[in-house]
Amino acid sequence: MIAIDFFCGADGPTRGLLNAGIEVRFGIDYDAVCRETYETNNQPAHFLKADVKTLEVADIRREIGEIDSDNLLLAACAPCQPFSQLNRGGINDDEATLLGRFGRFVQDLQPRYVFAENVPGLSRVPGQSTHKRFHRMLKKLEYGVWEGVLDAKSYGVPQTRRRFIMIAIRGIEPTAPPHTHGRGAGLLPFETVGNAIRDQRHYPPIQAGETHPAVPNHRAAILSAVNLERIRHISLQWRGTNCLASAPMAEMLFERAYRPH
């Protein structure tokens, strides 16, 4: 399966798609600052700096070459600020219609698979919103559509992170991926930030003042002996959150929702 990641930012769903075994050809974003991080972390995918508002389908075809649409997935996480609970300034029409502009590429390229992710508020916009128009377009093109709000903590991510998810497959009715973590029977316990940080596969132990030679940004502050002693007296029974939800959640979704049954 080949994928294109719209509004990719510095990483986002691309990492999850790659982890799920899907070949991401490139990600598209307007902010060139994201290029170095995106291409470093997501090889061999490359970064295409482009404004989706002016990007043409012909530009996509030149980038991707000849491809069977039955093996194509288009993913999009359009800017969520217009629909966020933290937005008190009203909806910016220019930003709010980006999902609709993504829909142009769905209409013209006719991929078999479509994935969209955003804040829960996307589906609660009153009237004939971008979300409703996008949903109607998918149904008109004979896509089966599942949509709903999922919480990343239910899939092994050490963060409470509720996101609106839309999964569409041409000719097939998709279903929501079952929870893997929680408090019910047969579920694994919720992951914690402590477990994630202590996972030595990602963060090998280092001492105060050290910088790990191979793990980017893995460094520890220089602490005095007094502060180190204080830290030793802090209880380990603590909770927290992190911001690494998009990639593992996307990996889970694509592994479970888009694999042939």
WOCOR-V546317 format. One record per residue. N is the residue number from 1. PHI is phi in whole degrees, 0 to 359 (* if undefined). PSI is psi as a letter, one per 20 degrees, with the letter a starting at -180 (999 if undefined). D_FIRST is the distance of its C-alpha to the first C-alpha in whole Angstrom. Layout:
N|PHI|PSI|D_FIRST ; N|PHI|PSI|D_FIRST
This chain:
1|*|p|0 ; 2|252|q|4 ; 3|227|q|7 ; 4|236|p|10 ; 5|252|o|13 ; 6|276|q|16 ; 7|56|l|20 ; 8|288|h|18 ; 9|60|b|22 ; 10|274|i|22 ; 11|192|e|19 ; 12|60|b|18 ; 13|299|h|15 ; 14|307|g|13 ; 15|297|g|15 ; 16|294|h|14 ; 17|298|g|10 ; 18|298|g|10 ; 19|297|h|13 ; 20|276|j|10 ; 21|89|j|8 ; 22|263|p|5 ; 23|276|o|6 ; 24|269|o|8 ; 25|287|g|10 ; 26|195|r|13 ; 27|247|q|15 ; 28|241|p|18 ; 29|203|q|21 ; 30|280|h|25 ; 31|270|o|27 ; 32|294|i|27 ; 33|298|h|28 ; 34|284|i|25 ; 35|304|g|23 ; 36|299|g|25 ; 37|296|g|24 ; 38|300|g|20 ; 39|286|h|20 ; 40|293|g|22 ; 41|269|i|20 ; 42|230|k|16 ; 43|301|q|16 ; 44|267|j|15 ; 45|299|q|14 ; 46|243|r|17 ; 47|257|p|19 ; 48|249|o|20 ; 49|282|o|23 ; 50|198|q|23 ; 51|264|o|25 ; 52|300|h|23 ; 53|292|h|26 ; 54|243|i|27 ; 55|294|q|23 ; 56|251|q|23 ; 57|300|h|20 ; 58|299|h|21 ; 59|296|g|20 ; 60|295|g|17 ; 61|298|h|16 ; 62|295|h|18 ; 63|288|g|16 ; 64|266|h|13 ; 65|74|a|14 ; 66|287|p|13 ; 67|208|q|10 ; 68|283|p|10 ; 69|299|h|10 ; 70|291|i|8 ; 71|250|j|5 ; 72|251|p|6 ; 73|237|p|7 ; 74|251|p|11 ; 75|242|q|13 ; 76|211|p|16 ; 77|234|n|19 ; 78|298|q|22 ; 79|312|p|25 ; 80|264|i|27 ; 81|305|h|31 ; 82|298|h|32 ; 83|249|j|31 ; 84|286|q|32 ; 85|296|h|35 ; 86|278|i|36 ; 87|280|o|36 ; 88|250|j|40 ; 89|259|j|40 ; 90|87|r|39 ; 91|273|p|35 ; 92|278|o|35 ; 93|301|h|34 ; 94|296|g|32 ; 95|283|h|29 ; 96|293|h|29 ; 97|267|j|28 ; 98|296|h|25 ; 99|297|h|23 ; 100|297|h|24 ; 101|292|h|23 ; 102|300|h|20 ; 103|301|h|20 ; 104|300|h|21 ; 105|288|h|17 ; 106|298|g|16 ; 107|299|g|19 ; 108|277|h|18 ; 109|272|h|15 ; 110|51|l|14 ; 111|294|q|11 ; 112|286|h|10 ; 113|239|p|10 ; 114|226|p|12 ; 115|227|p|13 ; 116|228|q|17 ; 117|222|q|19 ; 118|196|a|23 ; 119|287|q|26 ; 120|304|h|28 ; 121|295|i|30 ; 122|303|g|28 ; 123|276|i|28 ; 124|254|j|32 ; 125|290|p|33 ; 126|289|r|36 ; 127|78|a|36 ; 128|276|m|33 ; 129|286|r|31 ; 130|304|g|28 ; 131|300|g|26 ; 132|295|g|28 ; 133|295|g|27 ; 134|295|g|23 ; 135|298|g|23 ; 136|297|h|25 ; 137|299|g|23 ; 138|298|g|20 ; 139|295|h|22 ; 140|296|h|24 ; 141|275|j|20 ; 142|69|k|20 ; 143|270|q|18 ; 144|280|p|18 ; 145|231|p|19 ; 146|242|p|20 ; 147|216|q|22 ; 148|175|r|24 ; 149|256|p|25 ; 150|243|q|24 ; 151|249|p|26 ; 152|302|h|24 ; 153|294|h|27 ; 154|282|i|26 ; 155|231|k|23 ; 156|92|j|25 ; 157|266|p|25 ; 158|280|l|29 ; 159|199|p|29 ; 160|279|o|30 ; 161|217|n|28 ; 162|271|p|27 ; 163|225|q|24 ; 164|282|p|23 ; 165|237|p|20 ; 166|235|p|18 ; 167|240|p|15 ; 168|229|p|15 ; 169|228|p|13 ; 170|293|o|14 ; 171|86|i|17 ; 172|225|q|16 ; 173|269|o|19 ; 174|285|r|17 ; 175|232|r|19 ; 176|290|q|20 ; 177|292|p|19 ; 178|293|q|22 ; 179|297|q|24 ; 180|251|h|25 ; 181|231|q|28 ; 182|160|b|31 ; 183|248|j|34 ; 184|275|r|34 ; 185|295|p|34 ; 186|81|j|31 ; 187|259|q|30 ; 188|287|q|30 ; 189|294|q|32 ; 190|303|q|31 ; 191|283|q|30 ; 192|239|q|32 ; 193|298|h|33 ; 194|301|g|35 ; 195|297|g|33 ; 196|295|g|30 ; 197|289|h|32 ; 198|281|i|34 ; 199|292|o|31 ; 200|289|i|32 ; 201|293|h|28 ; 202|255|h|28 ; 203|230|n|31 ; 204|300|q|34 ; 205|299|p|37 ; 206|225|r|39 ; 207|266|r|43 ; 208|306|p|45 ; 209|89|i|44 ; 210|269|q|42 ; 211|236|p|39 ; 212|290|p|36 ; 213|288|i|35 ; 214|242|h|32 ; 215|262|o|30 ; 216|301|p|30 ; 217|64|j|32 ; 218|267|n|34 ; 219|218|q|37 ; 220|244|q|40 ; 221|294|q|43 ; 222|284|p|47 ; 223|237|q|49 ; 224|286|r|52 ; 225|299|h|54 ; 226|295|g|55 ; 227|293|h|52 ; 228|298|g|50 ; 229|294|h|53 ; 230|298|g|52 ; 231|298|h|48 ; 232|296|i|49 ; 233|264|j|51 ; 234|277|p|48 ; 235|297|q|47 ; 236|279|i|43 ; 237|275|m|43 ; 238|229|r|41 ; 239|233|r|38 ; 240|189|a|36 ; 241|225|r|33 ; 242|225|a|30 ; 243|245|k|28 ; 244|254|l|25 ; 245|268|h|23 ; 246|301|g|20 ; 247|295|g|18 ; 248|295|h|18 ; 249|292|g|18 ; 250|296|g|15 ; 251|301|g|14 ; 252|298|g|16 ; 253|298|g|15 ; 254|286|h|11 ; 255|299|g|12 ; 256|266|h|14 ; 257|266|h|13 ; 258|251|i|10 ; 259|279|p|10 ; 260|300|q|11 ; 261|269|999|15
